């Protein structure tokens, strides 16, 4: 039983896929955070431009 457990601990197959998955998840969170921050700023910019424009007609 001990040798099976030791073999399991030494086995590193699949770790690269897990690491890449964690990196992808971290990048996705960072990207979503950045998009939300920039999206709010752009929304404020367009709203202010709409207020500053003279009315049609």
C-alpha positions in Angstrom: 0.0 0.0 0.0 2.8 2.4 0.8 4.4 1.9 -2.6 1.2 2.7 -4.4 0.9 5.9 -2.4 4.5 6.8 -3.0 4.0 6.2 -6.8 0.9 8.4 -6.7 2.8 11.2 -5.0 5.7 11.1 -7.5 3.4 11.0 -10.5 3.4 14.4 -12.2 1.3 13.7 -15.3 -1.4 16.2 -15.8 0.1 18.9 -13.7 1.0 21.0 -16.8 -2.7 20.9 -17.9 -3.8 22.0 -14.4 -1.2 24.8 -14.3 -2.3 26.1 -17.8 -5.9 25.9 -16.7 -5.1 28.0 -13.6 -3.2 30.5 -15.7 -6.1 30.8 -18.1 -8.6 31.3 -15.3 -6.4 34.0 -13.8 -6.1 35.8 -17.1 -9.9 35.6 -17.6 -10.5 37.2 -14.3 -8.0 40.0 -15.0 -9.5 40.6 -18.4 -13.0 40.8 -17.1 -12.0 43.2 -14.4 -10.2 45.4 -16.9 -13.2 45.4 -19.3 -15.6 46.3 -16.5 -13.4 49.2 -15.3 -12.9 50.6 -18.8 -16.5 50.0 -19.8 -17.7 52.3 -16.9 -15.3 55.0 -18.0 -16.4 54.8 -21.6 -20.1 54.9 -20.5 -19.5 58.1 -18.5 -17.6 59.6 -21.5 -20.5 59.0 -23.9 -23.1 60.2 -21.5 -21.2 63.4 -20.9 -20.8 63.9 -24.7 -24.5 63.4 -25.1 -25.2 66.1 -22.5 -22.7 68.5 -24.0 -24.0 68.3 -27.6 -26.6 70.9 -28.7 -30.1 69.6 -29.4 -31.0 68.8 -33.0 -33.3 71.2 -34.9 
